[in-house]
């Protein structure tokens, strides 16, 4: 009985990993090009956000101002001299440019 429970748990765990991977947001190459060109022309001052690690999937607090990129659904900001692309709906980092 225990072997069956362990196997079932393993299947559920793997299914969860697959579901999480399916939620990954991929910035299309053409959108990335537009974003890179725009942020180069519209530089921002870098800000510090104590306690926040800059990783894909990290949610930024509401205190961080997000800036619009025309014709792109994502927003951007500069934290610790690194430009990050953020999903405005979730405030999660989807791409780190520099």
ZIZINOR-V764479 format. One record per run of one state. SS is the DSSP state (H for helix, E for strand, C for the rest). FROM is the first residue (numbers start at 1). TO is the last residue. If there is no record, write none. Layout:
SS;FROM;TO / SS;FROM;TO
//
This chain:
C;1;1 / H;2;22 / C;23;28 / H;29;41 / C;42;46 / E;47;47 / C;48;58 / E;59;59 / C;60;66 / E;67;68 / C;69;73 / E;74;79 / C;80;81 / E;82;87 / C;88;91 / E;92;96 / C;97;98
//
